[in-house]
């Protein structure tokens, strides 16, 4: 046995002893661990020690119902363990046939009966008990869906702007999102062996891109079509900004090192924008993707997981050093970035006509939660549309759903169903459409405060404040709530972001902008929802009377000196 290297060294700098997750990945036999044996163990509903982490690489997180955790502890029962699964759906496109299959599984085999549309442009099942896990993977596999690498230290689901109007460009960009996703997938056969009863082949299981120990931390990639920034490029490690000439894709500007997760109280962690490395032609796309991933693989911090993401690697080694390494590995020189502009990032709710004459209906799904509510049978409604729809569905990074590719002859029929089931509602305000929250309680083990369950009522209060100050409908605030500082609700790119601190208490951030190109700074720490509403009332009052023409709320808070602008996160965010 060769002696294990205990310390990690990068470019002559010693980072420290390796984190335990590195041991776990090294010993996992390419992500197999003892998951199979664990599945047979009926004494517990959960997974043991290492497997608890390993199942993430197969797209699942172990969770329990926190609403009943204390009650079960009193009865000397273990928490009600179950798993949440996140599917791999590059670009968020799903067919009606696939939709009906996931709808049926959610009904019959999950504890909550819901389908969740996520900010990662895919769907999640919540509350799948241990005996149903294998069935879930096999059900998905039968319809051509998997959940490989949608969690864990790997490249996650690749996002792509859901631009239904420019259909040709969207098609090209979407194909690239698919190619990037496939290129960066783990090559191990662990998934097929464990979940799909695949044969155990004698393979070496080489991981040429991800390496034997996979990545230091999660890694997120997007393909974005300006002027829409619906995928929030600055929340992601690697972004390909589509550059078109005459309606044809010619290449990408490459942005590296965005990310929103932080840790409360730890100023060495911060939300950060991505840096623009420059332009590459199409044929270099996969080489550049692999070069950024392998550079982060070799240089990312494997000692301190809180500083392991690409954004921290960039700030530690220097942007120029990192960029030069990517150029060397990809065999490309970045040329100057091509000009582009982001003008918005919300989904255009309602009908839009594409240049191909097809119609697309974007449905607003509050919090992305598809469930049958009293008087609003949302989940049934989508299933009814799926039964007659001839095009596809597109899940958006704003947790909404687009019924895409509708012919003129079907349009009225689909609208009738959407209205009948409450999926189209003209009374939904612009403010509500521009508000978002992660799932948080009761299922997420990391949540410190409510987000999804808190948002609907909170938005109603904000709507009342906007009305009180006489602001028209189009003047709304990009408002986001996330239950903890990991930031799944992307609050750190909102004009007004709330980050959960404790039940009923949040840190309040101000100063983001409409386009999603500025990080908001903390304005008030650890305050109650009543205090937050008081603050909003006073700030909106000032915005309504003191603003410049068409000045957004976030821009106003900076110009009026209410909050300082964050230019360089590492320096400014906690200053």
N, C-alpha and C positions, 0 to 999 in steps of 0.2 A: 504493500500500500504506500503510495507516495504521500508525503505529508501535505495536509490540506493548507492552502494559503489562507491565512486568517485575516490579513490586512488587505484592503483594496488600495491600489495605487493607480492614479491617472495622471499622465503627463508630469511625472515626478512629484505629484502631490499625494501624500498619504491621506486617505479619507476615513480610515478606521476599520474596525472588525466588520465582517459581513453580517447583515441582518439575518434573522432566523429564516425568513422567507427564502433566502438563497439556499440554505440547507435543504429546505422542504422541496424546492424545485429540482435541486441536484439529485435528491434521493427518490424522486417520484417515478422513476422509470418512464421518462417522457410523458408525464401527466397521468400515469395510470394509478400510482399509489396503491392503496388497497380499497379503492372505491367499490369494486365488484363484491368483495367480502362484506363490506359495510352494508351494501344493499340487502344482503341476506339476513342481516342482524335485525330481527323484529322487536328486540327488547327496547330499543330507542327509536324515536322517530327522526333522529338527527344523524349527522355524520361525525365521526370521531376526529380527534386532533388535526392531523395534516389534511385529511380529506375535506374537512370543513372549508379549507382554503382552496384545495385542488379542484373542487367541483366548479369553482369560478371559471377556470379555463375552459370548462364545458358549457359555459353560459348560464350558470345558476348561482344564486346566493341562498344560503340557509337563513331563514327568518322564523319569527314566531308572531303570534297575535298578541301585541303588547297590551291591548285592552283587557285581556283576561289573564295576563302573566301572574299578577299577585294572587288572584283567586285560585289559580292552579297550584301555586306554591303552597297556599294554605291547605290545599287538599293533598299535599305531598306528591304532586304530580310534576313531571318535567314540563317545561314550556311546550306549547303546542307547535312543535317543529314542522316546518314545511319549506318548500323551496319556491323561489321566484325565478322564472326563466325569462331571459331576454333573447329574442330571435335575431339571427343575422340576416338583415335585409338591406343590402347595399342600395342606397338611393331611395329606400322605403317603398319600392313598387311591389304590390301583391295582387294576384289575380282573384277574381270573384270565387273561383273554385277553391283556391287556398283559403280565402276568407271564410267560406262556409265551414270548412274543416276546422279552423281554429275556433270559430264561434261555437261549434258543437262540443269541442273538447272543453272550452271554458265552462259551458253549461253543465257538462256531465262529470267532469273530473277535477274541478278546482273548488276550493272552499268558498270563494267569493263570487264566482260566476261571472267575473268581469274580464274585459280585454282592456289593457292600459296602453294608450299610445304614448310613447316616451319622447323626451327631448333629444334622443339619439335616433329618431326617425324610424322606430321599429315598434313592435308590440311586446308587452310583457304579460305572462300569466302569473298570477299571485295565488298562493295557498294551494300548492300541489303537494299532496302527502306522499310519503316514501313509496308506498305500493304502486303509485301511479306514475312515477318518474320515468320509468323505462317506456311505458305506454306513450307518454308525452313525446319523447324523442322519436319513437317509431311512427307515431301519427304524423309528426312534422316531416320526417324523412320521406314518408309515402307521398307527400305532396310537394317534395322538392325544397324543403326548408330545413336549415340546421341552426344550431346555436353555438357553433365552434368559435371560440375566442371572442365572445361578446362581453366577457368579464375577465379579470386576471391581468397579469403582466404581459400583455400582447397588444397588437394593433386591433382596436375594437371595430364595431360596425362603421363602415365608411359612409359618410353622409353626402348627399348631393342635392343642390337647390331644386326644389320642386317647381320648376317654371313650366307650367303647362302650355303657355302661349307660344313661345318659340320652340315649337315641337322638335324641329330638326336638331337644333343646338342642344336641347335638353337630352335628346336621344344619344347624341355623341358623348356628352358629359357623363350621362348615366352609365354608358358602356365603360368609360374610363373608371368610374367609381367601382364598378364590378371587377374590372381587371386588377385594380390596385388591391381590392379586398382579397381576391384569390391569390395574388402574388405574395401577399404578406401573411397568409394563413399559416398556422402551425402545420407541419407536414406529418407529425406523428399520427399513427393509426389508432391512438387510444380511444378517440370518440367512437369510431366505428366498432371497435372491439367491445367496449363496455356497454354502449346503449343500443347498438343495432345488431348485436350478436355476430359481429364481423369475425371472419376467421383470424386466428392469430398467425400472421405470416412471419416468416423469418426476415425481418427487415432491420436495417441499421438505424432507422428513424433519424436520419440526419436532419438537422434544422439549419440550412445554409444561411438564412437571414436572421432568424430569431435567436439562434445559438442554443447550446445545450441547457443553458440556464434561463432562457427566454429574456424578456426585457427587465430593466430594473423596476419599472412601474408601468401602469396602464399608458396606452398611447392612442391618441384619437386623430383621425384623418378626415378631411372633407374635400369635396369638389364643389366649387361655388360659381354661380353664373351671375356676375353683376348685371344690373344694379341691385339685385336682391341679396341681402345678407341674412337670409332666413336661417342659415346653419350656424350663424354666429362664429365667424372664423377665429375670433380672438379667444374662443374657449377651447381651441384645439391645438395639438402639437404640430400638425402638418396640414397645410391647406394648399390646394391647387386652384388658383383663381383663373377661370376660363377666359381666354382672350380670343375674340372672334374677329375675322375679317370677312366682310360680305356674307355674314350669316354662317360661316364655316369656322370651326374650331381650328386654330393654328398652333396653340401652345398654352402654357400656363405661367402666371407669376407664382412663385413658390414662397409661402409665408410659414415661418417655423417658430415654435416656442410659445404659443398661447396656452393659457390654462387658468382656471378660476379657483381651484381648491386651495384652501388655507387651513390653518389650525388656530383656534381661538387662543390668544395669549402668546403665540409664538411668532415673533416679528421676522424670523428667518423664512417664513412662508408668506406668500402673497399672490394675489391675482395678477396676471401679466398678459399684455398684448403680444401678438406674434410679430416677429421681425420679417421684413420683406427681403428675401435673398436675391430676387431678380427673376428674369424670364428664362424659360427653357422651351425648346420646340417639342411637339407632341411625342416624337420617337424617343425622347429621353425621359419620359414621365416615370416609367417603372424603375429605371436605373436610379433616378433621383430619390424616389420613394424608398427604395432599398438602402440607398446611401445614408439618408437621414436616419432611418431606423437602425442601421448597423452602427452608425457613429454614436447614437444615443445608447445602444446596447453596450458598446465598449467603454463609453465615457460616463454614462449616467451613474449616479451615486447608489451603490448597492449596500452601503453601510447604514445610511439614514433614510428610511423610506419617505419621511416627510420632505426630503430635499432631492427626491429621486427623479422627478419628472423633467422632461426636456427643457422646460423654461429655466430650471435652476442650473442645468448643465451649461446652457448658453451663457448665463450670467457668471458662472464660475470659471469657464475656460476662455470666455470672450467670444463675441458673435463672429468676429473675423476668422478666428482660429477654427471654429466649428464649421463655418461656411467653406473655408479652404479645404477642410477634410472631406466635406460632402462633394465638392468639385472633384477632388482627387479620386474618391471612391466611385463616383458616377461617370468619370471620364468626360466631364462637361464643364464649360465655363458659363456661369450665369451671365446673361447679357442684361442690360438695363431694363428695369421693370417697365412694362407697357402701361399706359395710363388707364385707369378704371375708376369708377366711383360707385359707392354704395348709397342708395337713396332711402332704403327702408328695409325692414326685415319681417314685417308682418305678412300673414297670408291674406290674399285678396278674397275675403269671404264672399260667397255667392257665385254667380255664373261668370265665366270668362270664355271668350271665343279664341281658339288657337288659329295660327296662320294656315293650318291645314283644314280649316272649316269645321273641326270638331269642337264640341263644347265641354267645358270642365266646370264641375261644381265643387267649390271648397266649402266643406261643412265645418262650422265652429263646434268643437267638442271641448267643453270646459274641463281644464286639467287633463284632457286626454282620457277621461274615464268613461268607457263605454259600458253602460249598465242600464237595465230597465228601471227608471225612476217612476214614482207615481205621476201619471199624466204625461210622462216623457219616456216612451219605451225606445231609448236610443239604440241599444244593442240589437233588439229585434228589427228596428228600422233599417239598420245597415245590412242585416242579413236579408231582409226583403228586397232591398236594392240589389244586393249581390246575386239574387236568384234571376234577375232579368237583365243585369248590366252586361254589355258586350265588350267594354274596354277594360281598363284596370283601375285599381285604387292606388293612391299615393299617400303614404303617411308623411306628415311634415315634421320638421324639427320644432315646430311650435305646438305640437300635440294635436294637430287637426288632421282631417281626412279629406282628400280630394277624390271625387268620382270623376276619373279622367277618360277622355275619348268617347263622349256621348254623341251619338248621331242626332241630327235635328229631329228625326221622327220619334226618338225615345225621350227627348228632353222633357216634355210635359209630364210624361208618365213618372219619370224619376223625381221631378220636382214635387209631384202630388204625394209620392211616398215619403219624401223627405219632410214635407210639411205635416203630413198625417202623424208621423212619429216624433215630431218635435226636434228634428235635426236642422230644420230651417226655421228661424224665428226672427222676424223683422224687429222685434223689440230689444234684441241684444245690442247693448251700447258698444261704441268704438272702444271705450275704456276697458270693457270686459274682454273684448277681442285682443287687446294688447296687454293682458295680464296673464301671468303664468305661475304655476307652482309645481314643486316636485311632489312625490307621493307622501313621504314622511310617515306619520303615524297612520294606522296601527302596525304596518308591516315592516317598515325599515328599521333595522336595529341601530342605525346611527342617528336617527332623528332626535333632536333636542327639544324641538317645538313643532307644533302642527304646521302644515303648509297647505296641502290639498284640501283638507276639511275646513281650514280657516279661510281660504281665499274667497269663496263665493260671497259670503256675508260681508267680508272686509271690502270687496270691490263695490258692493252696494253702498257702503258708507262713503267710499271715495267718490262714487258717482254723485251722491247727494252734495258733497263738498264742492265738486266742480259746478253743479247746477246753482248752488247757493251763490257762487261768485260770478255767475252769469257767463261761464265759458261755453262756447259752442261745442257741438258733438266732435268735430274734427280735432279740437284741442284736448288731447288726452295725454296720459303719462304712461310711458312703458314701465309697468309695475311688475315686479317678480318677487316671489317668496320662496326661500329654500329652508328646509328644516334644520340644516346644519351647515358648517362652513365648507363641506365638500362641493357644494354648489350645483347639484343636479338641476335645480330650477333656474340656473344661470342669472342669479340676482346680481352678480358682480359685473354684469354688462347692462344693467337697467338704469333708467333715469332715477328711479326710486327702488332700491333693493332692500329687502328685509332678510336678514340671516338669523336663523333660530339660535337662541342662546340657552333658553330653559322654557318649560311649559308656559306659554302666554307671554314670553319676553323675546325681544329681537334686537339685534344691532341694526340701526337704520343708516343706509348708505345713500348719498346723493351725488349727482354730477355726471352720470353716464349720458349718452346722447342717443338720438333716434336711430342713427345708422349702426350703432353697436361698435364704435371705434374708440370708446373711452371708458376707462375703469372708474366706477364711482368710489368716493372716499367715505369713510365712516363719519357720520354727522352726530349721532347720539348712540351711546352704548347701553345695551341691556335694558331697554324700556318696554313698558307694557303696551298692549294694542290701543288702549285708551289714550295713552300719552302720544303714541304715534299719530293717531287721528288728530289730536290737538295740533301737533307739529305740522301735519299736512294742511290743516285748515289755515293756519297762519301763513305758511309758505305759498299755498295756492292763491290766497288773498293778495299777497304781494305780487305774485306772477301775473295775476289778472290785471293789476293796475299799473305795474312798473315795466312790463315787458316791452321789448322792441317788436316791430312787425314780424309775425310768424316765428317768434323766438320760442324754441322748445323749452320745456320745463327744466331739463338738465342743463342746457346752455345758460338759461337764466340764473340758476343757482350759482354758477361759477362767475358769470359777469357781475352779479350783484354782490359778490364777495361772501356769499353764505357758506360756500365750501371752496376749498382750494382744488385746483385742477391736478389730477394725477397725470404726469407726463412720463416719468420713469418709475415704474412700480416699486422697484427695490428701494429707491430713494424716497419716494413721495407718499406711498400708501400708508405707512405707519408714522410718518413724520408729524 
